[in-house]
Amino acid sequence: MDTILKIENVSKSYTGHKALDNVSLEVPRGAVYGLLGPNGAGKTTLIRHLLALLPHVEGKVEIYNDSEQIPVSPATRELFSYVPQGNTLLSGSIRDNLYLGNPDATDAQIEEVLYVAAADFVKQLPQGVDTICGEMGFGLSEGQAQRIAIARALALSPDVLCFDEPTSALDPELTGEILKVIKSLAEEKVTMVIVTHEMSFAKAVSSKVIFMDNGVIEEEGTPEEVFDNPKSHRTREFISKFDD
């Protein structure tokens, strides 16, 4: 297994509450890991550790880059891209937002990420990539804004792409658009870690599903294993609320 991320015995506490409790996980290069669980399970806290936005006093997080094993720190953030929850576009044009992701990107790189994430609708806009997004992207639909945010994250050519609830504010039709984009990235073997409450989304796109609860990993397996034959009682209880 060609590991790209290794999380080993990581714990994190907030005022006496353990948000992460001795969490260990290995992510292979090119895999899509879907993180499921109730609110407060520790999913977003885990993502923030990968991005070195939170210090891990206990345990370690490492990324493998060019055959080198590197402790995750603020210096490794350039190896990650992050698409947070909600609309994150800034005022200016679509082009401005794409170059904001990577000011050193070439025109060819911008065209490539646009093709992957958003070309089908951008080319239909009267001003194309020069369309003004408006403050917080309100000149675009929520689905369009999210797809531009994904393209902007891809412009960094990250080793790992992280999402936090990429479909939380979207209706089913727009969720389908984002799912299509992420599936295309999975086919290109982009390593992704995705926090989501949308279990149908996780089942459709993940190569591995992680179910977390109370700061621990309750279950890890393929979508078929976790959704169709969960071993943990807590996982079964959670999955039972899902109607495929």
Phi and psi in degrees as a GROMACS rama.xvg file:
@    title "Ramachandran Plot"
@    xaxis  label "Phi"
@    yaxis  label "Psi"
@TYPE xy
-87.7518  91.0681  ASP-2
-74.653  136.755  THR-3
-111.417  -29.509  ILE-4
-129.511  137.311  LEU-5
-132.97  119.782  LYS-6
-112.827  124.264  ILE-7
-131.708  113.705  GLU-8
53.0077  45.3041  ASN-9
-87.3727  130.23  VAL-10
-128.386  148.147  SER-11
-147.703  129.596  LYS-12
-119.859  144.356  SER-13
-122.345  114.374  TYR-14
42.3069  51.4957  THR-15
88.4573  -13.651  GLY-16
-96.2835  128.483  HIS-17
-84.9357  105.046  LYS-18
-74.1488  -32.8957  ALA-19
-130.874  134.44  LEU-20
-129.079  92.6267  ASP-21
58.162  50.7832  ASN-22
-85.6982  130.67  VAL-23
-130.319  139.822  SER-24
-162.745  140.711  LEU-25
-120.508  129.706  GLU-26
-111.042  117.955  VAL-27
-73.3123  151.841  PRO-28
-61.3705  133.054  ARG-29
85.3756  0.62798  GLY-30
-86.3862  157.687  ALA-31
-117.344  113.847  VAL-32
-104.773  118.836  TYR-33
-95.7441  123.285  GLY-34
-99.8238  115.432  LEU-35
-111.638  160.242  LEU-36
151.01  164.106  GLY-37
-69.847  168.77  PRO-38
-56.5192  137.28  ASN-39
82.4977  8.74743  GLY-40
-73.5347  -22.0565  ALA-41
112.714  4.41054  GLY-42
-63.8199  -52.9947  LYS-43
-67.4289  -35.625  THR-44
-60.0979  -39.9388  THR-45
-64.1739  -44.4301  LEU-46
-59.0053  -42.7311  ILE-47
-65.4624  -28.1068  ARG-48
-70.568  -39.2216  HIS-49
-61.5829  -36.4131  LEU-50
-86.1526  3.88777  LEU-51
58.0802  32.061  ALA-52
-88.5938  -13.4613  LEU-53
-129.742  138.397  LEU-54
-77.4126  142.2  PRO-55
-108.933  104.992  HIS-56
-71.509  -36.9231  VAL-57
-109.637  132.801  GLU-58
87.5055  -172.935  GLY-59
-147.468  152.825  LYS-60
-128.242  128.099  VAL-61
-131.953  148.578  GLU-62
-120.442  141.345  ILE-63
-99.3315  115.503  TYR-64
-130.026  121.054  ASN-65
51.7272  47.6347  ASP-66
65.8136  10.4212  SER-67
-109.061  135.065  GLU-68
-93.8149  112.776  GLN-69
-118.38  128.827  ILE-70
-62.6936  133.464  PRO-71
-66.7155  130.921  VAL-72
-155.745  175.064  SER-73
-53.225  -27.6646  PRO-74
-71.3323  -18.6801  ALA-75
-96.6587  2.43923  THR-76
-60.5407  -27.9735  ARG-77
-66.8949  -13.7675  GLU-78
-84.9732  -9.23543  LEU-79
-117.12  150.408  PHE-80
-123.251  152.463  SER-81
-134.968  126.647  TYR-82
-111.592  100.999  VAL-83
-77.3361  174.957  PRO-84
-68.8377  140.377  GLN-85
86.0437  177.874  GLY-86
-77.5661  122.157  ASN-87
-120.63  13.3011  THR-88
-74.2091  151.777  LEU-89
-104.97  162.559  LEU-90
-62.415  155.513  SER-91
119.517  -170.026  GLY-92
-89.1851  169.188  SER-93
-58.4269  -41.9995  ILE-94
-58.9579  -44.5658  ARG-95
-58.7743  -42.8815  ASP-96
-66.0724  -37.6574  ASN-97
-67.0111  -41.5276  LEU-98
-73.9228  -22.1912  TYR-99
-62.8753  -33.9576  LEU-100
-61.5526  -35.5259  GLY-101
-156.579  94.5252  ASN-102
-58.9951  -20.9559  PRO-103
-93.0425  2.95135  ASP-104
-64.9484  146.467  ALA-105
-83.8832  163.776  THR-106
-58.4553  -36.4796  ASP-107
-65.3448  -40.2235  ALA-108
-64.4379  -41.4204  GLN-109
-63.7966  -42.0862  ILE-110
-61.8054  -37.6426  GLU-111
-66.4456  -47.9538  GLU-112
-69.0505  -32.2953  VAL-113
-66.1341  -41.4324  LEU-114
-60.688  -42.1821  TYR-115
-67.6049  -43.8065  VAL-116
-104.27  -26.2769  ALA-117
-152.97  6.84304  ALA-118
-61.853  -33.5677  ALA-119
-62.4972  -36.3353  ASP-120
-94.3172  -29.795  PHE-121
-64.1988  -39.8927  VAL-122
-68.2308  -16.2885  LYS-123
-88.8246  -11.4619  GLN-124
-75.2241  139.753  LEU-125
-54.011  -35.643  PRO-126
-106.204  7.85702  GLN-127
54.5819  -132.659  GLY-128
-69.7269  -10.769  VAL-129
-92.0296  7.00561  ASP-130
-62.212  132.306  THR-131
-78.288  126.74  ILE-132
-74.3132  -31.4897  CYS-133
84.6592  162.707  GLY-134
-57.2513  127.596  GLU-135
59.1311  23.9021  MET-136
74.8808  17.2356  GLY-137
-72.3225  -3.80598  PHE-138
-80.206  -7.26408  GLY-139
-117.637  161.764  LEU-140
-68.8677  164.585  SER-141
-61.5053  -39.7781  GLU-142
-67.3234  -40.5065  GLY-143
-64.0395  -44.3702  GLN-144
-60.9571  -40.0029  ALA-145
-67.3567  -36.3521  GLN-146
-69.7907  -35.0933  ARG-147
-67.1857  -37.7551  ILE-148
-62.4086  -38.3911  ALA-149
-65.9093  -43.9365  ILE-150
-60.9193  -40.534  ALA-151
-62.4979  -41.0217  ARG-152
-65.719  -37.4121  ALA-153
-68.7083  -25.1156  LEU-154
-60.7722  -20.712  ALA-155
-79.8409  -5.64447  LEU-156
50.3661  56.7905  SER-157
-72.9293  154.85  PRO-158
-73.3587  -34.9064  ASP-159
-136.382  132.253  VAL-160
-109.191  122.862  LEU-161
-110.374  137.635  CYS-162
-123.355  142.592  PHE-163
-121.471  103.536  ASP-164
53.9555  61.2763  GLU-165
-67.5978  -15.1808  PRO-166
-119.117  12.501  THR-167
-63.7692  -31.8259  SER-168
-100.635  11.4506  ALA-169
-108.864  147.846  LEU-170
-78.1851  169.79  ASP-171
-56.247  -37.0835  PRO-172
-65.4003  -44.5991  GLU-173
-70.2503  -34.3781  LEU-174
-58.6165  -39.7947  THR-175
-61.5863  -35.9156  GLY-176
-64.6435  -44.5558  GLU-177
-67.1734  -40.1419  ILE-178
-58.8994  -41.5337  LEU-179
-61.172  -43.125  LYS-180
-63.3478  -47.4492  VAL-181
-67.4075  -35.3766  ILE-182
-62.3072  -39.3511  LYS-183
-65.5024  -36.0664  SER-184
-66.504  -39.108  LEU-185
-62.0675  -39.1654  ALA-186
-65.1673  -27.2543  GLU-187
-86.1347  4.56506  GLU-188
64.5556  36.582  LYS-189
-77.5301  125.376  VAL-190
-72.1428  126.405  THR-191
-135.764  142.518  MET-192
-122.521  120.075  VAL-193
-125.093  116.452  ILE-194
-85.0162  127.661  VAL-195
-153.345  149.071  THR-196
-97.5093  -9.41582  HIS-197
-83.8815  98.671  GLU-198
-69.0999  -34.2227  MET-199
-64.549  -36.3952  SER-200
-63.8145  -47.7964  PHE-201
-61.9287  -40.9712  ALA-202
-65.0568  -35.8445  LYS-203
-77.4305  -31.7507  ALA-204
-109.349  -21.0202  VAL-205
-82.4327  142.919  SER-206
-88.6362  -27.999  SER-207
-136.218  142.793  LYS-208
-115.336  132.79  VAL-209
-114.259  122.92  ILE-210
-104.139  122.045  PHE-211
-113.547  147.883  MET-212
-155.239  133.672  ASP-213
53.2317  38.5017  ASN-214
81.8748  3.85094  GLY-215
-123.171  156.862  VAL-216
-84.9951  109.103  ILE-217
-77.1687  -36.3315  GLU-218
-155.34  145.429  GLU-219
-140.389  131.983  GLU-220
179.834  -176.869  GLY-221
-67.2044  161.824  THR-222
-54.6231  -38.9495  PRO-223
-64.5631  -41.8803  GLU-224
-65.9582  -45.9978  GLU-225
-74.6963  -41.34  VAL-226
-83.7097  -35.5645  PHE-227
-97.3815  -23.3137  ASP-228
-146.708  58.6779  ASN-229
-65.6639  140.942  PRO-230
-91.2499  -34.2757  LYS-231
-81.8645  138.51  SER-232
-60.1065  -41.2194  HIS-233
-65.7742  -37.91  ARG-234
-64.3102  -45.4733  THR-235
-58.8026  -41.7811  ARG-236
-61.9414  -42.8359  GLU-237
-70.117  -45.0566  PHE-238
-67.3649  -27.6402  ILE-239
-61.9553  -18.8613  SER-240
-83.5095  -3.09172  LYS-241
-97.9926  122.675  PHE-242
-111.055  105.098  ASP-243
